[in-house]
Amino acid sequence: MERVILHSDLNNFYASVECLYNPSLRGKAVAVAGDPEARHGIVLAKNYAAKACGVATGNPLWMAKQKCPDIIFVPPHYELYMKYSQIAKEIYSEYTDQVEPYGLDECWLDVTGSTHLFGDGKTIANELRERIKFELGVTASVGVSYNKIFAKLGSDMKKPDATTVITSGHFREIVWPLPVNDLLYVGGATHKKLKRYGIQTIGDLAQADQNLLHSMLGQNGLMLWTFANGLDTSPVSNIGAKSLIKSIGNSTTAPRDLITDEDIRITLMVLCESVSSRMREYGFVCNTVQLGVRDNELCSYERQGKLSYPNRTAKALFQKSFELYKRNHTSGKPVRSLSVRACNLSLNEYEQLSFLPEISSIQKQEALESAIDSIRNRFGHFSIQKGLQLSDKHLSSINPKDDHIIHPESFFKS
């Protein structure tokens, strides 16, 4: 039996939610933007009116204003986006338990086993769009196909508020004429390489020599060839499948350049506490810590190191990430952005007390940090802080971007 896969994409999600909560914004060019004072002065999302003026995600605010003089900038409200994202997932889960998020605003659904209850893929897609419009007040575009890649492609083809069906019998007529960078996982660097060899469309990629693609892109080249030919068989994960989460991390652009080791230590501690708390929330420990650094000349690198014992304490994450910084940041350039990511995760559902001093020490630290989490959940994050963080309250009050929960497919999201 051929699979029926949907991909639902909430249209202009951040900007749509902002317009929903502020009716005075409706019908105007709107962009959700970072805080220029905190050096996050770029467009994070925009509505169609702003897009029609040429405003693009990632544009500096001055450039967006130049393109669209009447544009209105609003700050992001992530708690609202999370709330609406969760409501959408609850709607999806009424049709199938195979729901795989791809960021806050997109999800794949495998409704193969539900068609006898709710109708064919197109019928379910149309019903989902109407429910999202009625229950959330925003619109969605839904792609319907027999695999995840083409379902995602379908949701991108018609916006806003549309359903696009791509079947196994006619995908070549619909998909192959499209630009090759419309295909999921073809990012900027890959697109440039493909263009150098005359591969302009998805059809060109589908008919390209596999040996050539392998020599250009390695295994990713063969994977893209498979996708272009409609041969993707990757499953849609079961909703709430924790084991499919590959890493949990946070990042921040500091309000000023980080110059001293003390600046780095304060910022890393904020990030590590956030990652540690999130791992406890999801029930994971990690084996590896990854540090990302971007200096004030926008040169960046990532380094990772293995922990002596799997754990999730902020203390262990901090010690390893600071060690990686000291070992690798030899240029001495001031640092603009930092990220910390916990990798090689494993579930920690059952844990025995240990008499080994190293493990016992980790367990005591874990109990301490869990108590701190409880205090913060009840009285607010800044109700309890380390002395290190009190030495610079401006740095210790940064708000890390708590959105780096990486699933397998997300490694290629551009």
Protein Blocks (a to p, Z undefined) as FASTA:
>chain_A
ZZdddddddehkllmmmmmmmmklgopacdddddfklopaccfbdcfklmmnopaehiaf
klmmmmmmmbccddddfklmmmmmmmmmmmmmmmoccdcdebjkbccddfklmmmmnopf
klmmmmmmmmmmmmnopacdddddfbfklmmmmmmmpcghiaddddfklmmmmmmmpcfk
lpghiafklmmmmmmnopabfklmmmpcfklmmmmnommlmmmmmmmnopacbdcddehi
lklpmbdcdddddfbdcfbfmlmmmmmmmmmmmmmmmmmmnopacfbdcdddddfkopac
ddddddfbdcfbfklmmmmmmmmmmmmmmnopacfbdcdddehiaddfbccddfbfklmm
mmmmmmmmmmmmmmmmmnojklpccfklmmomklmmpccdffbcccfklmmpZZ
